[in-house]
Amino acid sequence: MIDERVITRGIIEEGMRRLLEYTQADVFIAGAGPSGLTAGYYLAREGVKVAIFERALRPGGGMPGGGMMFPCIVVQEEAREILEEIGIRYREYEKGYYIASSIEATAKLVSKAMDAGCELFNLIEVEDVVIKNGKVEGLVINWTSVSLASLHIDPLTVISKFVVDATGHDAEVVKVVERKTKGKLLTPSGKMLGEGPMHADTGERTIVEHTKEAFPHLFVCGMAANAVFGGPRMGPIFGGMLLSGKKVAGMIISRLKEEK
């Protein structure tokens, strides 16, 4: 006989246990798109305590939609080894261009990251940051439904050593920091430089180059990197996103070792 009370208690207790466990971590990532998931995988694989907060119901960012709702993505040669490591099937379309299923890629990135030990919380958004001693030391989070319903509900705070903004084109975490620190980002102007128009070749290159620290202990990856440091969009080619996630993970792992 199924007891509805047991179902309810189990869900509440387990959900609360997981969230309580991640009131403090080594790294928090805002955004479960391809770069955020990739970063989570490579961080967790090295034993880093990491969690991703995703505001949407489902993870994946823009990846599941492929290109104009065709469920396919393109990955260039430089990132092919990441496809293989994650276990994403692909075929060569033309020399140096590989086609993969956007749905499979999303599912396997989520699975690989969580199997490595990365925790993923959906329907939670980042609305602010904790800044102490001139560096980001955590996030201010709330249920996505709170903002959708325009409710005045105070958020909660979670503490970390590093934060990654993987929120895509809007670079939402960096945008908050820019506003509240009055232009003290680690960019030439101290402010977000903005995303440029479509140019796939340049965008794929700069998304990796711009994957770096945007404010002390706050890193950017994926399209947030080009939005903050100024680079064009690149459309449904995702090699740069994967490489960006891997790069930011490596940078943070090095910093964690340095700052022990």
N, C-alpha and C positions, 0 to 999 in steps of 0.2 A: 504493500500500500504506500503510495506517494503522499508525503506530508508537506504541504505547501510552506509551512513554517520553517522546516529544515532548509528548503530551497532558499528562502529569503535570508535566513540567518547565515547560511553558507556564503551567499553572494556578498552580503554586507561585511561579514567578518573578514573574508579574504580580500575584498577590495580595500578595506581600511588597513589591513595588515600591510598590503603592498605599498599603499601611499605613505603610511607611517614609516616604512623602511627607507623611503626616499625623501624624507624631509631634509636629509643631508646626503650628499654624494660628492664624488670627485669632480664630475662633469655633468651639467645639464645641457641638453640640446633642445632648442625651440624649433619645432618643425620636423615632421616625419616624411619629408620628401626624399628623393633619391640620394642627395648629398648627406642629409641628416642621418638616414638609415645606414649609409655606408660608413659614416664617421662612427656611429654607434657600434657597428660590427667590429671595426678595427680597434676601437678603444676597449670594448669588452673582451675581445680576444686576448688582450694583453693584461687582463685582470683589473682594469680600471672600473670603478663603480660608476655607472653611467645610466641615465634615464633620458628618454625623449618625451616632451610634452607636445601633443598634436591637437590643434583646436578643432579639427574636423572629425566627423564620425569615422571615416576610414583613412588609413595612412596612405602615403604614396605621392602626395602633392600633385603635380601635373603629369606624372608618369602614366597612371592608368589610362588617361585619355588619349595617349599616343599623339599622333598628328591629326588634328581636325576630326577626332573621334575614330580614326582608323587605329585599331589597337596594336600598333607597331611603333617601335623606336629604332633609331639608328645609333650605332656606336662605332667610333673610329678605331683604327689599329692600336693606338696608344693605350686604350682602356680595355682591350679584348681580354687581357689576362684577368681582369677583375670579373668579367662575365664568367670566365671559366672557374675562378675561385668560388664564386657565389653559386655556381651550378646552373646558370641561366643558359638555356639552349639558344643558338644563333645560327645563321647561315650567311655566307659571304654573298653580298649582292653585286658589288663591283669591288675591284681590288682596294682594300683598305676600308671598305664600308660594310658593316655587319648589321643584319636585321634581327631583331628579337621581339618577342611578344611583350607588349607593355604590361599586360596582366600578369604573365609569369614572372617578369622582372620584378614587379612590385611585390608579389607574393613571396618570392624567394629572398628578396632583400629583407623583408620583415622577418621571415622565418630564420634566416641566417643570423641576423642581429640578435634576435631573442634567444636563439639556441646558444649564442656566444655568451649570453648573460646580460644583455642590454634590456632594461625594462622600458615598456612603451605604455604611455597613458594617453588615451584619446579623449576628445571632448573636454580638454583642459587647455585654456589659453594663457599666454604670458601677457600680463598687462603692465608690468613695471619691473624694475631691477633693484637689487640692493647694492648700494655703493658705499664702501667704507675704506678709509685710508687710500682714497684715490683709485680704487679698483673695484670691479664688479665682483661681488661675493655671493650672489644668489639671485633668485627670481621671485616675483610676486605673481601668484597664479590664482585663477578662478575658473569655475565651470563656464564653458562656452555659452551655455543656455542663459547664464546671467546677463551677458551683454546682448544676446539676441532678444531677450525680453525687456531690455533696458531697466533692469532692476538695480536698486541701490543696495548691493550686498558687498560687505567688506571682503577682500581676498585674504589668502594665507601666503606665508613666506616659506621658501625652501632655500637651503644654504649649500653652496658648492665652492670648489676651488677655481673652477673655470666654467664659462658659459659659451655656447656656440649658437650664433644666430643662423639658422638654416630655414628661415621663413620665406625665402623666395624673393620675388621682385620687390616686395614692399619693405624688406629688411626691418621688420617691425620692432625688434628689440633694439637695434642700433638707433632707430628713429626716436625711441623713447630716451635713450642716453643722450643723443644729440640735443634734444629739446631741453632736457633737465640739466645738462652740463654747459649749455649755451655755447655749443660749437667747440668742444675740446676732443674731438675724435682724432685718431692717428692718421688723418688724411692731410694732403697739402693745405687745404683750406680750413681744416678742423670740422668740416661738415660733410654730409653725404654728397658725393659728386653726381649721383644719379645714373640711371641706366640709359644707354643709347639705343638707337634703332637697330633693326636686325642686321647682323653681319656674322654669319655662322663661323667662319674661319677665325676672325679676330676674337669673337666672343668665347669660343672654345679655348683659345690660348689664354686670354686674360682672366677667365674664371678661375684658372689654376694659379696664375700669377697673383691675383688679388685675394686668394685664400690666405688670410693672415689675421693678425691682431688689429682690431679696429678701435679698441679702447683697452686699457690695462685689464687683462684676464677675460676679455670678451673677444672671441674670434668670429669670423664670418666664413661661410662656405656656400657653395651653390650660387644661385642667382643673387642672393644677398650680397655676395662678394663684389659682383659687378655693379650692383646698385649703390654700394657704399663707396667703392674706389673708382667708379666710372668705367664702364665697359658695355659693349652692345649685347643684346639678347641673341640667342642662337637657335631658337626653335626646338623641334623634337629630335635633336641629336643630344645624347645623354652621356657621352664619354667624359666630357669635362666635369659633369656633375659627380660622376663616380670618382674621378681622379681628385676632385676637390675635397670630397669627403674623406678619402684616404689620406690626403695631404694634411688636412686639419687634425686628424687623429694623430698622425705622426708628430706634428708640432706640439700638441698638448702632452703627449706621452713624454717627449723630451723635457718639457717644462716641469712636469710633475716630478721627474727624476732630479732636475736641477734644484727645485725648491723644497725638497725633502728636508 
